[in-house]
């Protein structure tokens, strides 16, 4: 079957990106310029660019243009790995925004299913986002026990500090964690935070963390699927006893 004009344009642009003609972070020519260069109308150019946005190869900045997406950031697939510490280690400049930080008397059923202690108790609920390069890349919702340690301040999280770092400072070192990874789609709230369309794919890491005093936290962290890749490591003891 002969490729459509949109498919031919998409393949041309993908080849340019993968071949280094357009570098990560580089602004692409405008739709009119591309249409003139490729001797086509704007409609298939716009359709091809839309497909590349969906695939995560490019992204749009309101009022600025369309840019080649940077190489994905490698993230260790471990609940106790702080994403803010990891960004600092990689030299990524970021901003943290705290959207919710309050004690709640009830939690959603899905959270109760992963954090049974909260079925009859209050919890501290935290929502925050991490932005870099002018876009929200991470959004996290956390519920954790409010009777284990002195509570951190809102400013502690606004400064980009780690929740697990706080646990450690209070003598509540995380000794076990469990993470579930899945690709899901954005609801209206997430789409608003990510400035994306409803239903846009997003990577969800849902995890529980335990200290010696028991389960201390349940979190749902959503990652922009164009910005991250994930690495899991498994090790076992070898050798004779």
N, C-alpha and C positions, 0 to 999 in steps of 0.2 A: 504494500500500500504506500502510495506516495505521501511524503511528509507534507503537512500543511505549512503555510507560510509562517504561522506563529511558531511551529516546531523548528523550522529552519532557522529562524531568528534566535530562538532560545538556544539551539545548539551552537550557533555562532558566538553568542555572548558567553555561554558556559566555557567554550574552548578558549576564549580570550581570558576569562578569569583563571581557569586552571593552567593556562599556558603562561601566565604572568604578565599578559598585556595590560590588564587592569590589576593593580596591586591591592592587597587588603587595606581597607581604610580609604582607598581612592574614590573620588567622586566620579560617577559615570557621566558621560555626555547626556544632555537632556533628550527628551523624547523626540523633539523636532530635529535635533542634530543627528540622532541615530537614524531617524526615518530618511533624512536627506542623504546620509552616508550610504545606507543600505538600499536606497531607492525604493522605498515602500511607503505605505500610508502609516499614520500614527497608530491606528487601531491594533494591528498585529504587534507593533512595538510595545504598546501598553499591555497587551495580553501576555506577551513573553516575559516582560518585566514582572508582572504579577505572579507568574509561575516561579520565577527565581526568588521572589520575596517569600513565597510559600515554602520553597525548598531551603530557605535560610542562607542562600548564597549572597544575597544583597539585602539591604534594608533602607527604608526611607526615613528622612528627617524632615519634619514639617518645616516648610519655609526655607529649606536648605538644599535638598536634592536627594539623589539616590546614591548609595555608597556600597562598595564591596565589603562584605562582612569580614571581620578579623578571624584569624584562626581560632577554633574553639579552645577554651581553657580546659585543661585536664583537671578533673576533680576526683579525689579519692573517694570511693564509694564506701564511706564509713560514717555512721551517725555521729560519732564523737569528733569528727574532723570539722573544725570551724571554717565555714566558707569565708568569713572575713579575715581570719588569720592566713588562709591560703591565698587570698587576693593580695594581702600585704606581702607575703613571701614572693609572689610573682611580680611585685612592683606595680600592681594595678591601682590607680587612683580611683577611689569610689566614695560615694556618699550614702549614708544610712538614714532612712526616715522611719520614725516610729509612728504607726497609725493607730494603734490601740495598746494600752498598757493599764490593765485594771483587774481587780478581783471580781470574778463572776460566780454566781451561786449555782449555775447549771451549765452543762456543756453539751454539745451535740451528741446524738446517739452513737455516731461513728467513732467519736473520741472515747466515749464510755466503754465501747467495745475493746479498745486498745489500752485503756487506762482505768481499770475497774475500781480503783481506789476513789476515783472522783465521782462515783455514782451517788455517794451520800456526803459529799464534802464540796467546799468551794475550791476554786483554782485561780491561779494568776494567769491571765490570758494576754499574750503578746502578739502583735502583728507588726511586721517591719518589712521594708523593702531595701534593696541594695541597687544603686544606680552607678553606671559608669558609661563613658562615651555618650552622655546625653540620653540614655535609655535605662528603664528599669530592666534588670537582668535576673533578679532573684526576689521572690516574695515568700515570706514564711509566716506561718501561724503556729504558735506554741502554746501549750497548756502545761503548767507545772505546779507542783505542790507548793502551797504557801505556808506550810508549817515546818519546813525542814531547815531553812536558813533565813538569815536576815535578807529581806528583799532588796535587790539592786534598784537603783533609781532609773527613771526614764532616760536621764542624761547619759547613764552608763551605756545604754544601747544606742542612743543617738550618736555617740562617739565611735560606734562601730566595734564595740567590744563583744567578746564571745560569751554566750550563755554558759558553755562548759567551763570557760575560764573562771566565771563567777562561782560555779559549783566547786571547783578545785580550791579557790581562795577560801571558801567557807569550810573546807575539810570534807566536802562531799564529792570525792573523786569518782568519775564514771568508771565502773568496773565491767559493765556489760551493756551492749547496745545492739539493736536489731533494726535493720533497714529494709523497706520494701520499695522497689523502684517500678514505676509504670509510666507509660505515656498516656496522658489524658487530654482533655480539651478545656479551654478556658470558659468559665461561667462569666456572667456579666461583671461581677466584682473584679475578678482577675483580669478580664479584658480591659477594664478601666485603668487598673494599676499598670498594666503592660502597654497601654495605648495600642491595643490590638483589637481585632475583630472577635466577636463571640465565636467559640468553636475552634479557635486557633490552637494547634498542638502545643502542649507544654509538658515538661518532664517533672514528675512528682516523686519526691523522696519522702515517704512517710516512715517515721522512726520512733522507737521508744528507747529511753535511756534509764539505766539502773545504777544506783550507788549501793554501798553496803547496807543502807537503811531501806532499800527497796526501790521500786520504780519512782522516778522523780520527774519525768517529763515525757510528753508525747508531742511530736511536731509534724507539720506538713510543709515541706519546702518545695516551691515551684521554681523551676529553672527555665529561662528562655532557651528553647531547644536549638536555637542557632548559635548560642554562645558557649556551650559546654559540651564536653564529652566526659565519660565516666570510666574510671578504672577500678576494678575489684581485684584484691589480692587474697590468695588462700595459701596458707602454709601449714605444714604438719611436721612432726618430729620424725627424724630418720636416724638410722644407725642402730647398733645393738645396745641392749640394756646392760 
